[in-house]
Amino acid sequence: MDEISSADPVALAAALIRCESVTPLDGGAQAVIAAHLEALGFKVTHLKFGDIENLYARRGTGLPHVCFAGHTDVVPVGGAWRHAPFGGEIEKGILYGRGACDMKGAIAAFVAAAASYIHEFPLTGSISFLITGDEEGDAKDGTVRVLEWMAANNEIPDLCLVGEPTNPVVLGEMIKVGRRGSLNAQVTVRGTQGHVAYPQRADNPVHPLLLALNDLITTKLDDGSEFFEASSLQVTSVDVGNRAGNVIPELAQARFNIRFNDLHSGESLTKYLRECFEKYCNDFDLQIAVSGESFLTSPGDAISRLTEVIARITGRVPKHDTGGGTSDARFIARYCPVFEFGLVGASMHKIDEHVEIADLLNLTAIYKEFLTTMFTQVQA
């Protein structure tokens, strides 16, 4: 462990950043985590599915069983950095490196929080870690597969906290209590090629495609719900592959995405889309992939406790939010209550990604206090 204390989130975060773990590579990141957790008495299980390294670790057998979920994989570096992207350099109270806020910093903070708690208190419940290397990739051989293994081995927790960078600007702004669903669609409309001067001899597929798309983009899906903003359909591509100005094409294609709230499901939207294209198009093929359904963890005791801890440490009462993109929480929600809280995400996926040391220390304090309140409840 290179003499790094498990209770030191800054040194541990820097060590993780130095592991070049661009999806699907691990770069030794999970071995670093495993060494620290094993030293703390966790039973560590390495779970490799396909080319993806995953890790599950647990200490304790009692209840409640609190799980922390995170990912060690990061996105590619991109352009020129002022600080080495895998250097883990610190300058003027800021730790730089790919994964600093998304989300090696949060993993380090929870390891440090668990270490501090275990050194100070007897563990009456259970703490576990679900760490994947496939969150930034296809997400097929990561959290999904680990959860299947956990279910088969009676390891599903009572609740799960995901360490995604939920705060837009400052620590303490936001807890994610749910996420919108995401549906990707590709439609191909078939017609008959012909000369533009003789449209009666052809069947132009572009026209019905545009009519259908216009119907979709001008029809409001909903006005939002209690915890969700309105659903949104965005066309991302319209293409006929036609380089000639005097030819009616044979095919016309379009792609679009729907981010949807809890008023819809992948199944209901698929039915809606199919009916719309049937209305305008005689011959079409519609391919749909739902990468995640919407989910909501209703505010309860655990979220209330985390909210109180965040307010006490940061002086800010966090908003309970469901906006933004998707995360692996969408998979965990199928098995147990899940919510997300981590660092400030303003620099994630950007050049010179970074985290303030003060935020890293405060997040560690929040995580430790959250564990304390959860397990103190049992002891009381």
FENCOR-V610921 format. One record per run of one state. SS is the DSSP state (H for helix, E for strand, L for the rest). FROM is the first residue (numbers start at 1). LEN is the number of residues. Records with the same first field share a line. If there is no record, write none. Layout:
# FENCOR-V610921
SS->FROM-LEN, FROM-LEN
This chain:
# FENCOR-V610921
L->1-8, 18-4, 23-6, 40-3, 50-2, 60-5, 72-2, 75-15, 92-2, 97-3, 121-5, 133-10, 153-6, 163-4, 168-6, 177-1, 180-1, 191-1, 193-1, 202-1, 204-1, 219-13, 240-7, 249-2, 261-5, 281-3, 293-2, 297-4, 315-4, 322-7, 333-4, 341-3, 345-9, 380-1
H->9-9, 29-11, 100-21, 143-10, 196-6, 205-14, 266-15, 301-14, 329-4, 357-23
E->22-1, 43-7, 52-8, 65-7, 74-1, 90-2, 94-3, 126-7, 159-4, 167-1, 174-3, 178-2, 181-10, 192-1, 194-2, 203-1, 232-8, 247-2, 251-10, 284-9, 295-2, 319-3, 337-4, 344-1, 354-3
